[in-house]
Amino acid sequence: METGAVASAGELDVAVVLCAGCPPALVGPLQYLDWLGAKRAIALCEKLGDGSEPLPPVLLRMAQDGLAFFRPD
């Protein structure tokens, strides 16, 4: 979204569900990330990763500012 490749989080989630083989009964990756929470996602990345890849800046900002891709209704 930051690069303009997709217009919204919803558009990206639909693309993953329809085009990348994500089961339609499940939510898309960004909706799942909102459910999980950015801070918890970062903790899991740090626990499971080897530290060779940097975390996405958008994820770090989301954790710091308490943001989400989707706003609750």
N, C-alpha and C positions, 0 to 999 in steps of 0.2 A: 504494500500500500504506500509505503514511503517513496518508492520509485515510480509509482503511477502504473504499475503493471496490472493492478486490479483496483476497482473503484471502492470496494468496501470489504469488511470482514465477512459479511454474508455471502458476497460474490465468491470469495476465495473458498469458503466452506462448501458451497454448492459445487464448485468446480472439483474439489477433492472428492466429494461424495459421488459425483456423477462420472468423473473421468479417471480417477486414480484408484478405483476399486475399493474405496472405503465403504463398508456396509451401510446402506441407506437407513437402517434402523438405528444406527449410532449417530451421534452428533459429529459435526466437522471438527477439525483440529483446533480451530480458534475458539469455538464454543466450549470444547473440552478444556482448553487452557483457562478460560474464564471460570469454569466450574472448579478446576484444580486450584487456581490462584497463582499469580506470577511468582510470589515468594516461594511457594512450595515447588513450583516447576524449576526454579533456579536451584533450590536445595537438591532436587532429584538429579538435575544435570551435573551438579558438582559432585554428588555422591557416585553417580554411575560413569561419569566421564573421566578422562585422564588428564584434563586440563590443557590439552593441546589446541583446542578450538575455543575462541572467545565466545562469550554469551552475546546474543543479539542485543544491541543497544536499546531497541524498543522494549524488550522484555525487562531489562534493567530499569528503564524509566517507569514502566507499568508497576513494577514492584515497589519502587521508591514512592510513587505518587498515588498508589492504590487505584490504578486505572484498570479498565477492562475493554475488550474489543466490542462487546455488546453491552448495551445499557439495559438494566432490568426493567421490565414493563410495569 
